[in-house]
Amino acid sequence: MNKTALALVAVAGLTLGACSGMSNTEQRMLSGGAGGAAAGAGVGAITGGDPVTGAIIGGAAGTAGGYLWDQHKR
């Protein structure tokens, strides 16, 4: 395993461990934002656009979606 892969595993573990003290709203917003950023970067890369711009837009939309979903579930 190279150093980059090891660093990514360590960061992922620390990130997931930090979610334990979060409220449901915060968890839904974080997961929505992460999913949106990943999807936006993917769409940006596939369509020949800028993956960073896609990730920013997707992350913002996903965060808003996570918040709205939490409010709907209440």
C-alpha positions, 0 to 999 in steps of 0.5 A: 500500500502506498503512502497516498492510499494509507493517508486516505484511509487514515483521513476517512477513519478520522472523518467518520469518527468525528460524526458521533457527536453530531445531530441528525441535521448535521449528519444529513447535511454532511452526507448530502454535501459529500455525496453531492460533491462527489456526484458534481465532480464526476459529472464535471469530469465526464462532461468535459467541464471543471470537476472542481466547479462541479464539486462546489455546486454539487456540495452546496446542493447536497448540503441544502438537500440534506437540510431540507430532508431533515426538516421533512423527516421532523 
